[in-house]
Amino acid sequence: MSGATDEGAVRRELGAGAGLASALGAYVLWGVFPLYFLLLAPAGSIEIVCWRILFSLVFCAVLLAATRSFGSLRLVTADRRSFLLLGLAGVLILVNWLTFVIATQSGQVVQAALGYFLTPIITVVLGLLFGERLRPLQWVSIGTSVVAAIVLATGAGGVPWLALLLALSFGFYGLVKQRVGPRVTALTGLALETAWVTPLAAAGLAWIAIAHLPGAPDPTTGHAPTGVVFGTVSLAHTLLLCGSGVATAIPLLLFAVAARRLPLVTLGLTQYVVPILQLLVGVVVLRETMPLQRWIGFGLVWIALVLLTVDALAAWRTSRSR
């Protein structure tokens, strides 16, 4: 009996270790995404997101074929509610991706990091809107976040719209995915989400080509080409655009592995790796300015996150004792 118990404990520890490694792998990849998207210039934000959708769908199709998972895809497609919810999730993640790439290419990576710092707080607010009761620390956290938003808005001379749009789109995306339920795997969900918005991606590329929309400035020449730039810059640039699908799918799959093997508290605490890395990329690598008022605003956001974390840990311990 003791040997069986020890073996089970070892398996749980190995599973938790693999889950933590998967979570950190996903978060590190998401954290350094700004550097990847900067390499895709002179492709513009809309073109990058369009290719990201198309190549994500191709990569998902390859994985579905390799794992023989088309059966699960058909089951979800036959469920009208799940199918429509995944369509809504696709639109929300499209907004999130486009906002993130715009923030990256316009030199506002720090604001993108702020958006992902705000996401857990937005999730709590959404819970309130959908009838959940908030505990006292959660109310204090929300109030602190409101003060932080005011400080950041007055310091920047306006509302940090990119950060708010990132937080809202990802917060609602998480809500929709929660309504879909756990029976839809990460691969199946991503495949159907990207399939829903693929027509929009194709229309976007056609619009860029027909209207000769300008892309991002070339980092070497400063010139912004017009129209679709895919295949016109260099082989390396073309391969990087093609790789955007793989770069999208891999962290999502790693996150799915982590979600199955880690407690929600551990998963929630480690998610802050993403905005911390993005903040470091913005300040240290890209040399974005961080005046005192911006540091104060971020400090208030971090206080709000600490309060949420303490509240989550207390709730988790109470549920375990019960």
Number of C-alpha atoms within 10 A of each C-alpha: 6 7 8 9 10 11 12 12 12 12 12 14 13 13 17 18 15 16 24 22 16 23 27 21 17 24 24 19 18 20 21 17 20 24 17 16 21 17 16 25 23 28 28 24 23 20 28 27 27 23 22 26 30 21 23 26 23 18 23 23 17 12 17 18 11 10 9 10 14 14 11 16 18 11 13 20 16 11 10 11 13 20 20 16 16 29 20 19 28 25 18 21 22 22 17 21 22 18 21 27 22 22 21 22 22 12 16 20 28 26 24 30 27 25 25 24 26 25 23 21 22 22 19 20 17 16 14 12 10 9 8 11 11 13 11 9 17 22 16 16 23 20 13 19 23 15 14 22 20 15 20 23 17 14 17 13 9 10 15 19 14 20 24 20 18 28 25 23 23 24 24 19 22 17 15 19 19 10 13 19 10 10 10 17 15 17 22 23 23 24 24 22 25 27 21 20 22 21 13 16 23 15 13 17 20 15 15 19 16 11 11 13 17 18 22 20 16 16 13 8 8 10 13 17 18 17 20 22 21 19 12 9 14 11 11 12 19 15 13 17 26 20 16 22 21 18 20 19 23 17 20 20 18 20 22 18 20 26 18 13 20 20 13 14 13 16 18 14 14 14 18 17 18 21 25 19 21 26 23 18 21 24 15 11 11 16 12 16 12 13 10 10 16 19 13 16 23 22 13 21 24 19 17 26 24 15 19 22 19 13 17 18 15 12 13 15 11 10 9 8 6 6
